[in-house]
Amino acid sequence: MIKVAINGYGTIGKRVADAVAAQPDMEVIGVSKTSVSAEAYIAKERGYPLYVADLSRKPAFEKAGLDVAGNVEAMIGAADIVVDATPGGVGAKNRPIYERLGKKAIFQGGEEHEVAGFSFNAHANYREARGKQFARVVSCNSTGLIRLIHALDQAFGVERVRAVMVRRAADPDDVKRGPVDAIVLNPATIPSHHGPDVQTVLPHIDIVTLAMIVPTTFMHMHMVQMDLKSATTREEVLKVFEGHNRIGIVRRTTGITSNAQLREYTQDLGRPRTDLWENGVFEESVAVLNGKEFYCFQAIHQEADVVPENIDCIRAMLGTVKDPEESIRMTNEALGLVPIG
């Protein structure tokens, strides 16, 4: 069993912990919190040993009825690999600890590519992760773009990509962030950071991205246009998506045309935390014009789509499963990822 430590038990960390616990070849040996919170009680309920960065805070946890197994360094020392799910920028500060203790670590998309020196996507560069001490799972938006671009690049070749991201303003539990009644350019300059982030995994892709933030908390929406190298049809593109294990097709017959309806659908499917782990490509939006111009809308769940990527990255870095498709199959099966399309 691969011993996994989750450093940072928040929005992503708690999801990765549950995903690790579901895998047949992994176990959670600990999770970390900086202060008492509802999530700390969830960790206790799940049976995950709880660690703290500063042992001076141990009495506060114990007063709240939460046992503390030790400090974060003790947790890291007992692990085969660490998933760093701390807030953006904190992972960079944690890297020297992992180096000193000689541990492998996976960072999230909130960190710069340079923190790890290698950015990961299961379908695009799984084999290249083997033997790396550090890797970074790219952001939710980049993960969604890479899946889509890589699938079509493998099938038809991609000449260039132009994409607009309509981003959620905050996660559902974040009551301190706006905007409330505004659409905010993110950034006002072009391109946004998402294109360069995609290129950390797919450096050969010509991509320009634009982004804006809107007053919603659940999912991003992408408007994607690609120029393909080989002529194809809408039907052939849909076949590629149907054969992809992390692209789901939101069928026209469902009547779903919004993020709210898609969230309700994942909830009705019984998904934990209503998570959409795959890309939600809207079938009606898929178009191929003049043989080579591809268009679509896709929904990206900012809390969830990177979760299976973290699981595959663990196996890739440790070399326990050499074939990416086998790891992806194992991960999806353990999560219960039945395609939405």
Buried (B, 14 or more C-beta within 10 A) or exposed (E): EBBBBBBBBBBBBBBBBBBBBBBEBBEBBBBBBBEBBEBBBBBBEBEBBBBBBEBEBBEEBEEEEBEBBBBBEBBBEBBBBBBBBBBEEBBBEBBEBBEEEEBBBBBBBBBBBEBBEBBBBBBBBBEEBEEBBBBBBBBBBBBBBBBBBBBBBEBBBBBEBBBBBBBBBBBBEEEEEEEEEEEBEBEEEEBBBBBBBBBBBBEEBEBBBBBBBBBBBBBBBBBBBBBBBEEBEBEEBBEBBEEBBBBBBBEEEBEBBEBEEBBEBBEEEEBBBBBBBBBBBBBEBBEBEEEBEBBBBBBBBBBBBBBBBBBBBBBBBBEBBEEBEEBBBBBBEBBEBEBBB
